[in-house]
Amino acid sequence: MSNDKKRVLVIGGGPGGYPAAFLAADLGCEVTLVDQKVNPGGVCLFQGCIPSKALLHVARLLHETREAGALGLGFAPPTIDLDKLRAWKDGVVGKLTGGLGLVGKQRKVRFVEGRARLLDAHSAMVAKAGDGAGEERIEFDDAILATGSMPVTLPFLPPSPRIWDSTKALELAEVPGSLLVVGGGYIGLELGTVYAALGSKVTVVEATPYLLPGADRDLVTHLQKRLAKQLAAIHVSTKIVEAREDGDGVRVKLVGIDLPELEPRFDRVLVAVGRRPLSKDLGLENTKVKLDARGFVDVDAQRRTAEPSIYAIGDMAGEPMLAHKATYEGRIAAQAIAGHPAAYEPRAIPAVVFTDPEIAWAGLTESQAKTEGRDVRIARFPWSASGRATTMGRNDGLTKLVIDPQDERLLGVGIVGVGAGEMIAEGVLALEMGARATDMMLTIHAHPTLSETMMEAAEVYFGHSPHLGQKPAR
């Protein structure tokens, strides 16, 4: 490579790091990507998004076979070959991460397996792993930090192979007879539903008054009704305060507002109370990079830190801690380094909970509008009036629009139902384009589809829905 090319070091090969590295290479930079895994992919591909969605797909199939009787179809009870299931899940991960390794080589991105630590604003020392073990000093003009996050632990819980974090749960080493999930957020509910489908009796405890804190209550209500049938128990406003090993299981102490003090025993306990940024032990003290009180790196609109040559993206750069937000930031940082005009200013970032039914939302939620004192109008289209949802036997859904009554501009979209994670893309595009309720209503959607509930929700706003006898939302 010619010496006039910008030297870019990307530390972390997850969904923020590898897209940033690949784009920087496309834009003419000399790029080195360092990650502790054998291929790019990061926690998302190796231990998070991808393996969990593979298992959630299996859970969905299991539920469908069990519920097919209502449609007049009978199946023998499914048998589960755990070894084969685990191998299939690992195969999905291997195919995707291996593919990224090849794509990186095609782009002439140098990939180094190892752990990097900054020495100053323009150099880092890499403790290399694998066949090339040893240390290597790497000089750079600019660096992008993309080290991601790790599960939060509860300090009072004893170290035990019977107490899992999300990474351990995704190994699928066993299907315990009983499982306590500590945390009713998206990670806890997704993994809880997987193990419930595989045969575990799953209990979920959440410290706040609601499952999925921060999500729209209208949407969560639909999910919670279905979860109540799938899980052994759900306890909100409940905390785990003690745990001790009891034979081959764990005895825990639960304390809740509406729950008498209990000390039940579970075969395994899964702790899913959030994630924290991996911003320590990176040598940041050797630079001007600043951290906030929660350990997130302070960045500007181009994801540049207080050290002009160093950028930070993804989970370590603040909420929301989502893979697609990291990818977006990676592109911004790479473009800024290459001298292209770029800034982080999305109007909406979609969030998806891949339970069954799925929950997805983008933009302003109704609860946020109430908290901010904003005047909004809400249009709801229940899937009980959707032809497509009814033909699928899954009309346990809702499409919801949050609209500004002054100019009828779309402010937020929320969906709960089968395929909500795919459907939210239309809502995000509408928000980014500044669409109005009229635009949604006059855009012809195919029939019968679930996506047409977006159009029908807009029709509800004007009181023109052909399937609901409602007055205008305003």
Secondary structure as UniProt FT lines:
FT   TURN            3..4
FT   STRAND          7..11
FT   TURN            15..16
FT   HELIX           17..26
FT   TURN            27..28
FT   STRAND          30..35
FT   HELIX           42..47
FT   HELIX           49..67
FT   HELIX           68..71
FT   HELIX           82..106
FT   TURN            107..108
FT   STRAND          110..120
FT   TURN            121..122
FT   STRAND          123..128
FT   HELIX           130..132
FT   STRAND          134..139
FT   STRAND          142..145
FT   STRAND          149..151
FT   TURN            155..156
FT   TURN            161..162
FT   STRAND          163..164
FT   HELIX           166..170
FT   STRAND          178..182
FT   HELIX           186..198
FT   STRAND          201..205
FT   TURN            213..214
FT   HELIX           217..230
FT   STRAND          233..235
FT   STRAND          238..246
FT   TURN            247..248
FT   STRAND          249..256
FT   TURN            257..258
FT   STRAND          259..262
FT   STRAND          265..266
FT   STRAND          268..271
FT   STRAND          275..277
FT   HELIX           284..286
FT   TURN            293..294
FT   TURN            301..302
FT   TURN            308..309
FT   STRAND          310..312
FT   HELIX           314..317
FT   HELIX           323..337
FT   TURN            338..339
FT   STRAND          351..353
FT   STRAND          358..363
FT   HELIX           366..372
FT   STRAND          377..382
FT   HELIX           383..385
FT   HELIX           387..391
FT   TURN            392..393
FT   STRAND          398..403
FT   TURN            405..407
FT   STRAND          409..417
FT   TURN            418..419
FT   HELIX           420..432
FT   TURN            433..434
FT   HELIX           437..442
FT   HELIX           452..462
FT   TURN            466..467
//
